[in-house]
Amino acid sequence: MITSIQLLLIICILAIGAYFYSKFNASRLAVVIGVLIITICGTLIFFPYTTTRLANLLGAGRGVDMLFYFSFLLLFFIVIKLFSKIRKQQEQITEIVRKESIKDVKNPKGPLNRME
Amino acid sequence: MSPYSTCVIVPTYNEATVIKETIMGLLNRNYIIIVVDDGSSDNTYEILYDLPIFYLSHLTNLGQGAAIKTGIEFGLNKGYEYFVTFDGDGQHNPEDIKHMLNHMIVNKYDIIFGSRFLTNSSKSVPKLRKMLLMCARYFNFAITQILLSDAHNGLRTFTKETAKLLRFRENKMAHATEILFDVKHNQLKYTEFPMQVLYTAYSINKGQTEFDGFKVLQDILLNKIFR
């Protein structure tokens, strides 16, 4: 018996999979990784108790709780990584814009003319 | 000290209506002027193109900190002895520069910060702005151990040696706090100097909003987190 949350989750996972498939270059490796991820997600969605044994080993109670903790950590890490990447890129853009503006100084003799 | 050894860096962003007046005030005092147009979309260049100034323009809007740093780099390349940062919105009085520079040279300071709170002109500072600056002041003190009476003032003078040491990276307004990190890190000799800030309807409208204070805070925190 499929519950509505399972149905909803599997639709979301398939939709995300389809989105990535349309965005990324459909190489064999990408397809393999995508199918693998969907299979893992599907297993976790339809057999949630498979994770509970591992969770019990770690002392996390339910498998869903353990997944929640780990996905939170993973997302947090990704956000920090992105922030740091954006800042680095911003610094590079600044450097390029600065170099360009110094190279292209308008009126480069202006103040010198006045001194002569 | 010859005024020709001093470059005044004027960062500007869409200030076409007041920029000419600001620049003329400086030209009348014979300073070398480096205008850094931070990606203005108005006709700033058309207004300034025939004036005897250096005109640098950013391809895109990066922020006041980035514009000032571009000006500093350019000024260092040109070999000027003294550096001044001066807002383009007509808030500052060009007459203050001379006094600040004299004070810096005579007393061998590395950097001098303008302060609107050391003069009577502080009475004209809007109330909310005053409160915000007060918070910024103690925030700056908490993280840099430098307590200035005016936390975010665009008028500063510094020497060539100091200019080489300023390594601030923040493109937006947080550079004002970052400069204090540089001062502390390099143990620079600094002081504050009374200056006038003219609050016109234009500058209040154009300047930082009270809400921007939170953005500055966020930038500084990110700056501290990501080295």
Interface residues (C-beta under 8 A of the other chain):
Chain A: F83 S84 R87 Q90 E91 I93 T94 V97 R98 E100 S101 I102 D104 V105 K106 N107 P108 G110 P111 N113 R114 M115
Chain B: Y4 I32 I33 V36 Y45 Y49 L51 P52 I53 F54 Y55 L56 S57 H58 L59 T60 L62 A66 K69 T70 E73 F74 N77 R169 N171 L222 F226
